[in-house]
Amino acid sequence: MKRYSNLERLLHTSETIAIGRDSKIVIFSDLHLGDGGRNDEFRHNAPLFETLLRERYLSGGFSLVLNGDIEELFKFDLRSIEAAWGGLLELFLLFGRNGFVRKLYGNHDQALLDHADYRLACVLAESLCLHYEGQKLLLFHGHQASPWLNEPGSIFSRSLFYLLRYFARPFGFRNYSVSYSNRKRFAIERSVYEFSNRSKVISIIGHTHRPLFESMSKVDYLNYRIEELCRSYAEAGAVRQRSIEGEIAEVRRELESCYRNGDANSLRRGRYGAIAIPSIFNSGCCIGKRGVTALEIEEGMIRLVYWTREGLKGKYPGERLHKAEELGSTGIYRVVLNEDRLDYVFSRIRLLV
Ligand SMILES: [Mn+2]
């Protein structure tokens, strides 16, 4: 179908990199680097971001994918951005020694294609395909899906909007600084979701600034988690069994609060057919008021994480399940918002589409 052709082009023309169970990759998007002045939306997160980049990811052996809108070229010229953030651009390049670094462009930094002397020109691309055990993860910024918006005959009803809200299980972050309407976000996410299912790939995007992790409803996820914990209980040692008991209790409380708040019906809406297909992920953005979100791929797991200075004080979705952990003694905390095995995610895509 015509409306998919842009994304299909990416799938068929991307550079491919093979990854395996021992691979470690971190994906960030939407830094919107400016001139370091008061209109620079990244500035307030700069110390946080540079610390976690160095101390968790560079020293932890991660490869790096910057998934678009890294520089804010709609508002600033490249020279002023480089003057403010040249050190950060150099830091990005150091990730090459861990494996690879790729800079994918978005709509706000696409103009970099015209700058041959751009510091990261050697790693600049539109998209990237990661091959994991015969399966594909396609990484691209996401604006490529938006021309579909302008096609005549597109209908975005309110019910479709709710469908997306729940199948994509957004994480409740409200501080998007882009001016996308929910309707536009929905249109982009939905078209990426349909493309991914059709092509049986995982798509990893940015652009909408809305962190997304797979497409199970929260209730389904919590039920699945309980089942998984029960299965592992019998084989676990005594110490691990105590911790599994504690975790089951936490998950049950979370599940009960979902039902209590009347979320059950709405959360159970919004599927591809009647079933959730976990085929779209979004790394969120790095200009959040209270922190930064990212996607990690590590030892066969995919994870949505949230980095914040306000560690234990803050409230974030899923905090009952995953405690904030401090990075050394930096005063910076990392919260796992969700994680799953890539094998499991791909099995769902293969079996359920
Ligand atoms: Mn964008």
Boltz pocket constraint, residues with backbone or C-beta under 6 A from the ligand:
constraints:
  - pocket:
      binder: B
      contacts: [[A, 68], [A, 69], [A, 106], [A, 107], [A, 108], [A, 141], [A, 143], [A, 206], [A, 207], [A, 208]]
      max_distance: 6.0
